[in-house]
């Protein structure tokens, strides 16, 4: 199977308007939930946060920040549903830009936006011209480096200097941040928040929770809503979340459900990414089903159970496929989309990237 689809996935205008409206509503609810959660440290253990993360968040001093999120939508027998939000370090910026390359060959279509450019534009509004932006990532991963190089090009077009680096390359002071003696005005973090406590204690990673002199995208507080256990604490919060409750399948504690006991439920790791570890009866391998159920039993705080929705297959260039449309927002405004599809209703590292376009008016 090809890595990139042979053609784009074209949405009707009404479908895109629905997705954009819902993504913006979800963003508002998510940020309000996060704000309330910052004042509810008693709930942080229930979200699966480590002690180190909880200590860092407890000392958070809110500073300037740009927020980028990606909501993953699926077309189901019940209409559009959301499987999760990537609120901490959403990827797919470079893949989403493929749509722009197809536009000259699709005159009847229009772009849904460029989330990478939107993110850099939002950063540029906070910092001086020619400022240096640290692009923090796990430098051992070539895929992550590709994302950073893509954003570095966007920074260059915006008149900013990009400095790709690892999180422990940042040298923090009360006045700001530097990398190898170069002042840093903003940090775009592509290093998952739950990985940060593995860094040396004196690396200063705790400053990624908030700094008065450095713009952060995203601040570490994003892990509060990145946690897939978030729905388990909704009832103990005052923030209403009607859009989340309408679009997210029912979510429960993992130990109460296993895919072996009830195939209508699936298991997900709380901070899982790229579909790793997701257990779906009839879709995931027996090895993954057994391993995930075993881990969920022994470490229930690291897993959730989610009621299974019925994904509707679309006609793809290579036969029926199950698409996932990741809709980005930057500072609350819809900024584009990242498409993937697979022959089965599980979007993981084997999924094919597909450009997302919308029909022209």
C-alpha positions in Angstrom: 0.0 0.0 0.0 1.3 3.5 -0.9 2.3 6.0 1.8 0.4 8.8 0.1 -3.0 8.3 -1.6 -3.2 8.6 -5.4 -5.8 11.4 -5.1 -7.4 13.7 -2.5 -10.4 13.2 -0.3 -12.8 15.9 -1.3 -15.3 17.1 1.3 -18.6 18.8 0.5 -18.8 22.4 1.7 -21.5 21.5 4.2 -19.3 18.6 5.6 -16.3 20.9 6.1 -18.4 23.6 7.7 -19.7 21.1 10.2 -16.3 19.8 11.0 -14.8 23.3 11.3 -17.7 24.4 13.6 -17.4 21.4 15.8 -13.6 21.6 16.0 -13.8 25.3 17.2 -16.5 24.4 19.7 -14.4 21.5 21.0 -11.4 23.8 21.3 -13.4 26.3 23.5 -14.6 23.5 25.7 -11.1 21.9 26.0 -9.4 25.1 26.9 -12.0 25.9 29.6 -11.7 22.4 31.0 -7.9 22.8 31.1 -8.2 26.1 32.9 -10.4 24.5 35.6 -8.2 21.5 35.9 -5.2 23.7 36.6 -6.9 24.6 39.8 -7.9 21.0 40.6 -4.7 19.2 41.4 -6.8 16.6 43.3 -7.9 15.3 39.9 -4.5 15.1 38.3 -3.7 11.5 39.5 -7.0 10.4 37.9 -5.8 11.7 34.6 -2.8 9.3 34.7 -0.2 12.1 35.2 3.1 11.1 36.8 4.2 12.7 40.1 6.9 14.6 38.2 4.4 16.1 35.8 2.1 17.0 38.7 4.9 18.8 40.6 5.8 20.8 37.5 2.2 21.8 36.8 1.7 22.8 40.5 4.5 25.4 40.0 3.2 26.7 36.7 3.1 30.4 36.2 1.0 31.1 33.1 2.9 32.9 30.4 2.3 33.8 26.7 1.2 30.8 24.7 -0.1 29.7 21.3 -2.4 26.7 21.3 -2.6 24.2 18.5 -4.9 21.1 18.6 -6.0 18.4 16.2 -9.4 16.6 16.6 -9.7 13.3 14.9 -13.1 12.9 13.2 -14.6 9.6 11.8 -17.7 9.1 9.7 -19.9 6.5 11.4 -23.4 5.0 11.3 -24.2 7.7 13.9 -22.7 10.6 11.9 -19.5 12.3 12.7 -17.7 11.2 15.9 -14.4 12.1 17.5 -12.0 9.5 18.7 -9.6 11.9 20.5 -7.9 15.2 20.6 -4.2 15.7 20.1 -3.8 18.7 22.4 -0.2 18.3 23.4 2.0 17.8 20.4 -0.2 17.2 17.3 1.7 16.0 14.2 0.8 15.9 10.5 1.8 19.4 9.6 3.9 18.3 6.6 1.5 15.7 5.5 -1.4 18.1 5.5 0.5 20.4 3.1 0.4 17.8 0.4 -3.1 19.1 -0.4 -1.6 22.3 -1.7 0.5 20.3 -4.3 -2.7 18.8 -5.7 -4.7 22.0 -6.0 -3.4 22.8 -9.5 -4.8 19.5 -10.6 -8.1 19.9 -8.9 -9.6 23.2 -10.2 -13.0 22.3 -8.8 -11.6 22.2 -5.2 -10.3 24.6 -2.6 -7.8 24.3 0.3 -9.0 23.8 3.9 -5.9 25.6 5.2 -2.3 25.1 6.1 -2.0 24.4 9.9 1.8 24.6 10.0 1.8 28.0 8.5 -1.1 29.1 10.8 0.9 28.0 13.8 4.0 29.9 12.8 2.0 33.0 11.9 0.4 32.9 15.4 3.9 32.7 16.9 5.2 35.6 14.7 2.4 37.8 16.1 4.0 37.4 19.6 7.7 37.9 18.9 9.9 40.5 17.3 11.0 40.3 13.7 13.9 37.9 13.0 13.5 36.3 16.5 14.7 32.8 17.0 12.2 30.0 17.5 13.3 26.8 19.2 11.8 23.7 17.5 12.0 21.2 20.3 11.8 17.5 19.4 13.1 14.0 20.0 16.3 14.3 17.9 16.7 10.5 17.6 13.6 10.2 15.5 13.9 11.1 11.8 10.1 11.5 11.4 10.1 14.1 14.1 13.0 15.9 12.4 11.1 16.0 9.2 8.2 17.8 11.0 10.7 20.3 12.5 12.4 21.0 9.1 8.9 21.7 7.6 8.2 24.2 10.4 11.7 25.7 10.0 10.8 26.5 6.4 7.6 28.1 7.6 9.6 30.2 10.1 11.9 31.3 7.4 9.0 32.5 5.2 7.7 34.4 8.2 11.0 36.2 8.8 11.9 34.1 11.8 15.0 32.0 12.5 14.4 28.4 13.5 16.7 26.4 15.8 15.8 22.7 15.9 17.0 21.2 19.2 16.3 18.7 21.9 14.5 19.8 25.1 17.6 19.5 27.2 19.5 21.9 24.9 17.4 24.7 26.3 19.1 26.8 28.9 16.6 28.5 31.1 17.0 31.6 33.3 14.4 33.8 35.1 14.9 36.3 32.2 14.4 33.9 29.3 15.9 31.0 27.4 18.9 30.3 25.2 20.3 27.6 23.0 24.1 27.7 22.7 24.1 31.4 23.7 21.4 32.3 21.3 18.3 34.0 22.8 15.0 32.1 22.2 11.8 34.1 21.9 9.4 31.1 21.5 9.4 27.3 21.7 7.4 25.0 19.5 7.4 21.7 21.4 7.1 18.5 19.4 8.3 16.4 22.4 5.4 14.7 24.3 4.8 16.1 27.7 4.7 12.7 29.4 8.3 12.0 28.2 9.7 15.1 29.8 10.2 13.7 33.3 12.7 11.2 31.8 15.1 14.1 31.2 17.7 15.0 33.7 16.2 16.9 36.6 18.5 19.9 36.1 17.6 20.2 32.4 14.9 22.8 33.3 12.2 21.0 31.4 9.7 22.2 34.0 9.9 25.7 32.5 7.9 24.2 29.5 4.9 24.5 31.8 5.1 28.3 31.5 7.6 31.2 31.3 6.8 34.9 31.4 9.5 35.8 28.8 9.1 32.9 26.3 6.1 32.1 24.1 5.2 28.4 24.3 3.3 26.2 21.8 2.0 24.2 23.5 2.5 24.8 27.3 2.8 21.6 29.4 -0.6 22.1 30.8 -1.9 20.6 27.5 -1.2 17.1 29.0 -4.2 17.7 31.3 -6.6 17.5 28.3 -4.3 15.2 26.2 -5.1 12.5 28.7 -7.7 10.1 27.3 -9.0 9.7 30.9 -10.4 13.3 30.7 -14.0 12.1 30.4 -13.7 10.2 33.7 -13.5 13.5 35.6 -16.1 15.6 33.7 -18.7 14.9 36.3 -16.5 16.5 39.0 -15.9 19.7 37.0 -18.3 22.6 36.6 -17.3 23.2 32.9 -20.1 22.2 30.5 -18.8 20.2 27.5 -21.9 19.4 25.4 -19.9 19.1 22.1 -17.5 16.6 23.7 -20.4 14.6 25.1 -22.2 14.6 21.7 -19.2 13.6 19.6 -17.0 11.4 21.9 -18.1 7.8 22.4 -18.8 6.7 26.0 -15.6 6.3 27.9 -15.0 4.3 31.1 -12.4 2.8 33.4 -10.3 0.1 31.6 -10.5 -2.5 34.4 -14.3 -2.6 34.1 -14.1 -3.5 30.4 -11.9 -5.7 28.3 -12.3 -6.5 24.6 -12.5 -10.2 25.5 -15.5 -9.6 27.8 -17.4 -7.2 25.5 -16.3 -6.6 21.8 -18.5 -3.4 21.9 -15.7 -1.7 23.8 -12.1 -1.0 22.8 -9.0 -0.4 24.9 -6.7 2.6 24.5 -3.5 3.7 26.3 -4.0 7.0 28.0 -1.1 8.7 26.3 -0.9 6.4 23.3 0.0 7.8 19.8 -0.4 6.7 16.2 -2.8 4.0 17.2 -0.2 2.0 19.1 -1.7 -0.4 21.6 -5.3 0.1 20.6 -7.2 -3.2 21.0 -10.3 -3.7 18.8 -11.8 -7.1 18.6 -11.8 -8.4 15.0 -9.4 -5.7 13.9 -6.3 -5.8 16.2 -4.1 -8.9 16.2 -4.6 -11.5 18.9 -1.1 -10.5 20.3 -2.2 -6.9 20.8 -5.6 -7.9 22.2 -3.9 -10.1 24.8 -1.1 -7.7 25.7 -3.4 -4.6 26.0 -6.0 -6.5 28.1 -3.2 -7.7 30.4 -1.6 -4.3 30.7 -5.0 -2.7 31.4 -5.7 -5.1 34.2 -2.4 -4.5 35.9 -2.1 -0.8 35.2 -5.7 0.4 34.9 -4.7 4.1 35.4 -2.7 4.0 32.1 -5.7 2.8 30.0 -9.3 3.7 29.2 -12.2 1.8 27.6 -14.2 3.5 24.9 -17.4 2.3 23.4 -16.9 1.2 19.8 -18.4 3.2 17.0 -19.2 1.7 13.6 -17.0 3.3 11.0 -18.5 3.6 7.5 -16.2 2.6 4.7 -15.7 5.1 1.8 -14.8 4.2 -1.8 -11.0 4.8 -2.0 -8.6 4.6 -4.9 -7.6 1.1 -3.8 -11.0 -0.1 -2.6 -13.1 0.5 0.5 -11.3 2.5 3.2 -12.0 4.0 6.6 -10.9 7.6 6.7 -9.9 9.8 9.6 -10.0 13.6 9.2 -7.8 15.4 11.8 -9.1 19.0 12.0 -6.6 21.6 13.4 -7.3 24.7 15.3 -4.8 27.4 16.2 -5.8 29.7 19.0 -9.3 28.5 18.6 -9.7 29.1 14.9 -9.9 26.2 12.4 -6.6 26.0 10.5 -6.7 23.0 8.2 -6.9 19.2 8.1 -4.8 16.1 8.0 -6.3 13.0 6.3 -5.5 9.3 6.7 -7.2 6.1 5.8 -6.9 2.4 6.3 -8.6 -0.7 4.9 -9.8 -1.5 8.5 -11.3 0.8 11.1 -8.0 1.4 12.9 -5.8 4.3 12.0 -2.2 3.5 13.0 1.3 3.8 11.5 0.2 1.7 8.5 -2.5 4.2 7.5 -2.2 6.1 4.2 -1.9 9.9 4.2 -4.6 11.5 2.0 -4.8 15.2 1.1 -8.0 16.9 2.3 -9.7 19.4 -0.1 -13.2 20.9 -0.1 -15.4 21.5 -3.1 -15.3 25.0 -4.5 -18.3 27.4 -4.0 
